[in-house]
Amino acid sequence: MKKICIIWAGKFGLALYKTLDKNNEIVFASRTKKHKLNYIDFEDIKNYDYVFFCIPSNFLDERIKELSWLENKKILLTEKCFDLKEKDFVSNVVEKKLKTKNICFLSGPNISSEIIKWKICAYDLSSKNIVLSNEFKSLFLKKYIINTSINIYQNQLSWIYKNIVSIWSGMVYALWLGENFRNYFISKSLEEFETLLNYFNFENKCDYATKIWDLFLSANSKKSRNFKFGYTVIKQNLTDFKTFDETVEWLNNLNLLYEKIEDSKLDFRITKLIYTIIHERNFDKKYLKSKFENLF
């Protein structure tokens, strides 16, 4: 029996719990205890071999400080963003601050509400060590599709980028530019992502569940937070994003990604245009249609 602790009993933490093999001991460490689950205190996490970080990005730094004593544990990360303070991938920040190289990253096409209803899903598990990726895979129920690899940086970058594309897709949908153009745009974003991988000097590899399935799910599903955000800002001409607190975290990642590529001479027209639109706060439909139609 393996001992697993999930930090934070939020929506995705609960969804992840559904996919784990219940022959293992599984507990939660969470500030809120709304659900009928097995909870432990934070100081007791040290007794568990596997620690799943299902922590919202705005709380991540605070929790890492609290858990600075959590050395050499096997950690699964589900947070899909840059660390905004360190301006680096979350896996690098956790590795440095918690002094462990046993880090795995979970990605793939997942809508939490569907997983909670026991619907089938696919995950990519990636780390620097394929043995560790496969070890985490063994913790999940056999019914789920679990792919393993060493593409931990590529997959993190893909999750950051696909949320930018999903905002774009929601905007294009709201402008009634048509499904032909919207899906052409999504396919062109795959080309820009390959350029992004090269710019970061990564091998041109990314797991398919993360790069393709998740991109098309997030960019086409009305359940996607970022798709909803892009759609709503156009439909309601929103200039105040406070009602989209979680999505604003992705906007912070957009800012950081733009900062990293701003001076590049490579073709990042999709990222640069969405950055410009968000910061201009000009959601005039005629103006945006012209921008989008002339993009390619």
Secondary structure, DSSP 8 states (H G I E B T S, - for coil): --EEEEE--SHHHHHHHHHB-TTSEEEEE-S---SSS-B--GGGGGG-SEEEE---HHHHHHHHHHTTT--S-EEEE---SEETTTTEEHHHHHHHHHT---EEEEESS--HHHHHTT---EEEEEES-HHHHHHHHTTB-TTSEEEEES-HHHHHHHHHHHHHHHHHHHHHHHTT--HHHHHHHHHHHHHHHHHHHHHTT--S---HIIIIIHHHHHHH-TT-HHHHHHHHHHHTT----GGGHHHHHHHHHHHHHHHHHTT--S--HHHHHHHHHHHHT---HHHHHHHHHT--
